[in-house]
Amino acid sequence: AGAGETVVQVAAVSRQGYADMLMSALPQPDSPAAVHQSPQDKLLHVQIGPFATKKDTEVMRQRLIGDGYNAIVK
């Protein structure tokens, strides 16, 4: 993914209630959190972004890891 297309995924969960709980606990930067459903795995992917630069994406990933999340860049 190029600049402006990367997101930080916080979790992939099976229940909407879990996704909603995560959404309310996440920091809301300029790129707000959203839930995306993937038809391939039927999970709800809680993500923040997209970010303008890869550096911005990595800064948010590190912040979330510091908060105890298993955040990954997608």
N, C-alpha and C positions, 0 to 999 in steps of 0.2 A: 504494500500500500504506500502511496506517495503522501506528501504533506497534505494535511487536511482530510485524510482518509483514515488515519489511525485512531483507534479507541483503546481504552483500558478496560478490560473485562474484570469485574470483581468476582463474579460467580456465575455458575450455570446451575439452576435449581429446577426442581420438578413441580413446585407448587406456587401458584400466584401469591399466596400469603407470604411465603418466604421472600419472593421478589419484592413485594410491597414493603416489607420490613427493612430489607437492605436499602431500598431506594430512600426511605425516610431517614436512614442513618448516615448516608453518604454525604460528603461535602458537595455543595452545589457551585462549582466553578463557572466560568463563562460558558463552558460546554457542559450542559446539565446531563444528569444520569437519565438513562432510558432502558427499557426492557425490550429485547428483541427475541422473537421466537424463531428457532431454526427448524425447518421441516425435516432436516436430516436426522436430528437427534431428539426432537420434541421437547427440548429443555428451554427454559426461559433464561436468556443471557442478560445479566445485569451489567451494563456498560456505561462508561463516561466518555464523552467525546462526540464528534471527532475534534482533534486538536490541530492547530495550524502548522505546528512543526513537530518533528520527532523528539526534539528536546522537551517541548511542553508535555508531550505524551509521557516521556520518561520521568519527568518531575512529578507528575500526578501518580504514576505507578509507584514510585518510591514513597510518596506521601501515604498512599493506601497501604503499602507493605508495612510502613511504620505504624499504621493504625491497626495492624493485625490481619489485614486481608491478604489473600493469595492472588494478588493482581497480576494480570498478564497483558501484554500488548497484542492486539489483533489487527 
